[in-house]
Amino acid sequence: MVHWALVDSSKFHFDSMDIKMSNSFLQKLVDASKKIIDKIVNDQLPKLSKSIDDKIKELNAMVAGEGPSTFVFPVYGNEIGLNMTMTTAPITKVDSNLIKM
């Protein structure tokens, strides 16, 4: 009955970005809009941080309330359950119809 939780605090920020366009007219528009583009990107980055943090919270909730099949994922339809808590990942070989565990 060992339980664990990921602790995460993500924060993204770009001081500056370079965008290269193959069209010279479009490149001039991008260059003229550089400050606006940088501001828009940095204004949206907290949403990325929140999204990552929310996914980590979902995983922690799943671990906290785990049951016998929490980390079992169906394979081949629902015929076989693959336990994802193994210490090494399963190995498959193309066209062999075998999974080495």
Number of C-alpha atoms within 10 A of each C-alpha: 4 5 9 9 13 11 10 12 10 12 13 11 12 10 7 13 11 10 10 12 13 7 8 10 10 12 14 13 11 17 15 11 11 16 12 11 17 16 13 11 14 16 11 12 15 15 13 13 15 14 13 16 18 13 11 17 16 12 14 17 12 14 17 13 10 13 10 7 11 13 16 14 12 12 10 7 7 8 8 11 14 14 15 14 10 10 7 8 11 12 9 12 9 7 6 7 7 10 10 8 10
